[in-house]
Amino acid sequence: MTLDLTRRAFTLAGLSALATPALIRPARAAGSKIVAATFPGSWEDAYRSTLTPTQAQEGFDLTIAPALAQDQIAKLMASRNAPPYDAILVSPGQTDVLIRNDLIEKIDPTRLKNWDKLMPAAQSAWGPHVTIEINGIAYNPDMVDEPTGYKALFEDPQYDKLVAFTGFEQNAAVMAWTEINKLYGGSYDNMQPVWELIAKNIDKLTIATSGDNQMALYQQGEIAVFMCSTGNVAHLNDLGLNCKFAKPASGVPAVPVTIHMVKGASNPDGVYAYMDAAISAAAQTQMAKAPTAMIPMNTDVPYSDEISAFITPEEVAKAAYPDWVAINKHRAAWTEQFDRIVAM
Amino acid sequence: MIRKNLIPAWPLILAMVLFFTGPLVLLFGISLRGPDGSWGFGNFATFLSDGFSRKVLFDTLWLGLRVTALVSLVCLPLVMLYWHAGRRMRGLILIGTLLPMLTSNVVRTFAWVVLLGRNGPIGQSLAGLGLVERPISMLYTEPGLIIALVQIEMPFLLLPVFAVINRADRATLDAAETIGAGPWRAWFTTILPQILPAVLAGWVLVFAGATTSYVTQSVIGGARLIFLPQYVYRQVGVLFQWPMAATISILLLASTGLVMLALALLSRNERLQAHG
């Protein structure tokens, strides 16, 4: 049998074959693609390796897009009509900004199979809390003694030039600076004590550009102490570094981390499936292990050994939860003031 | 005639208008929007009336000028070596110049994190030689940032100069020496004027690179050395003040543009032209 194919027909068939995927892909993408923002680093790795395969099994093409919480908001603000993410992952400080700017929407909990498994405190109308970050002080026991609290970092000379902080763009730094301010007699409405403390000690401190930057400095031996979450310490331990978590005597600041549905998300069904997977027992068990060591919100999941080494459920219950609405009223001014004090 | 010659350039002109001039006009438009929704030059007035913001602007331009001057100093011996070298040696110098450019700016910057750190070779050597009591870190210091920027920006001055010096007329140097000029004077009065346009082009590139290098400035300079690129990012990513970010971007563009214009005018100076 011979195939009678003219040159024109052959060219047309070839071009049609080449064009077929382009014609099919948009239709498929519109139905199954989800873009979910997570924090860069260990969060990004954990979400990509744990949730992307389970979502694929359910027919959703999950893309994990790494971005800091503030960057996620900036991008949403820049393109309200065509949001770059369907779901985002932030802390209450950013949630407040997102609500005020009408960038996220409330969820329908009945769409989540695992909703009832969540602790009551993790059942937010704006989306499920996937973990609580416990903050404290990371230190290198080979270089310094365990800090007894924040005050020691400024008053004990062994910590001189070995302590890193970041500015008010980082949630961990906001919690640490406001706690320190309280210890020196200040309040949210009066940050003068902490400004004076920073100005007085600035030459003894390292001011890092971000939380990840602090960890890089720790790896390089540039610093021995930084304000951290338990997850940061677990990550450094997983990399083989000797790093310990110290709980400040004044109490451990804590902050939940929440997945939100972006207003105008192209694939709400996909976002619900993604939220449900993130709070499922399987995912929460996996993420409770090193290197992420995330405190589980699913009541069926016990604390892993890695988490238990840092904190107990009783201590988590007693943690200090900052007032983010009050903080956000001042945060922009604090950020600018901090820059002016630390600038060389 | 001119219009006919321009026909092949139309796609490029169209692309420039659409993707360069258009966004710039938009950026300028956004910069005119005030926090209360009004229009005008309020953001420019706010920025320029604030002493801290003016200091950031000055520091940025001053950083660019210092890096440009130091790159010139470091490159001069290399250019002279290239001039006197044979074909093979010239090839090696060229490869040595191009090699760092094969890695991204980010990789080169992080290499400097290792070199300038407390446990890096610089800090350890100084301590080993007994010049300092214990290893010091040059990270997050202005000298550290300038050293890193000088190395990263060097190829942008060297490459245009190498391209031009290949065509420089050696006979003029011989003539100057014949009539009694010393080697330095002969070089500076005959070869330097021939390569000066390339030097000025390189200065423009180095200055622009040093003043706008967000990655190197933030990774090596840290949070205490604040320059305009970080200031722009802070306005967008932390304070969510897009109009002010646009204002600062326009000011950065205008101020670096002015310095570059001055350099370009200098290059057209007749006395500085080759064989002027």
Interface residues (C-beta under 8 A of the other chain):
Chain A: L68 Q70 D71 I73 A74 M77 A78 V97 T166 G167 F168 E169 I202 T206 I207 A208 T209 N213 A216 L217 Q220 G221 E222 A332 T335 E336 D339 R340 V342 A343 M344
Chain B: F52 K55 V56 V113 V114 G117 R118 N119 S137 L139 Y140 E142 S218 V219 G222 A223 R224 L225 I226 R234 V236 G237 V238 L239 F240 W242
